[in-house]
Amino acid sequence: MNLAGADVRMQRSDREEQGPAMMCVTTRFQLKHFWQLVPMYVAYRRLRRDLDEAPGLIRQAFLIQGAHACCTLSIWESEKALLKFANRPTHIHVLRRAQPMCRAIWSAYWRLDGISRSASDWPGEAAWPDLWPHPAFNRLIPPVQAEVAG
């Protein structure tokens, strides 16, 4: 009997009851040379038009970690919206152009079950999805999760 598979099915079922979760993606680029920071930023700026038009993108940023590293951060309405953008030809092209400049590229993906109340202070064109106060914690959560938590 494989109990691990049952656990995965239960977790997936729990997520489906809660509705689509917001997603946060961070990608870190470890550059080979400090002067490659400028071409990386230019590549990000070229992608901005697609980012600005991407359905489901809530917020995004380009962050400089140091002379040899930069990161991108994006928050998405759902995993479906994230995957739709990740498969766009321009996004794939930018990542392929970045690979020769980097010692390493890694990404982390998080399902967000809530955000701080001050998250709406982050300026941006897209509206945050409908969020309600959590009954016990100082954060905002999607309405379906609020019903479950309350």
LINPE-V347343 format. One record per run of one state. SS is the DSSP state (h for helix, s for strand, l for the rest). FROM is the first residue (numbers start at 1). LEN is the number of residues. If there is no record, write none. Layout:
ss-><SS | SS>
from-><FROM | FROM>
len-><LEN | LEN>
//
This chain:
ss-><l | h | l | s | l | h | l | s | l | s | l | h | l | h | l | s | l | s | l | h | l | s | l | s | h | l>
from-><1 | 3 | 19 | 22 | 32 | 36 | 54 | 57 | 67 | 69 | 77 | 79 | 87 | 89 | 100 | 102 | 113 | 115 | 116 | 117 | 122 | 131 | 134 | 140 | 143 | 150>
len-><2 | 16 | 3 | 10 | 4 | 18 | 3 | 10 | 2 | 8 | 2 | 8 | 2 | 11 | 2 | 11 | 2 | 1 | 1 | 5 | 9 | 3 | 6 | 3 | 7 | 1>
//
